[in-house]
Amino acid sequence: MKLPGNSFFKQWINKIQMAQNTGLNKSKVSPDDVHAISHINYVTNGIHDLANELYEDLMERDHEKAKIKASNICKLMSDLIHSMTDEI
């Protein structure tokens, strides 16, 4: 399974999966939890990447690009809030 995002989390999830496969992990992380962690990592890395791009646009005083990045961040945040509201 290819996981997006931070290598720390990729390694951590791989260790969990290996432990489950070998029977060494008594707490057994469910496949749903592994999927949720992967998704959370993917979403937050996307937010981080957009924020970095916004920073660069602001530092370069490229206001048109910065407005687009800021709008994309707002849309992503709105989608995130909506998805969390749907789960409640």
Secondary structure, DSSP 8 states (H G I E B T S, - for coil): ----S-HHHHHHHHHHHHHHHHT--SS---HHHHHHHHHHHHHHHHHHHHHHHHHHHHHTT-HHHHHHHHHHHHHHHHHHHHHHHHH-
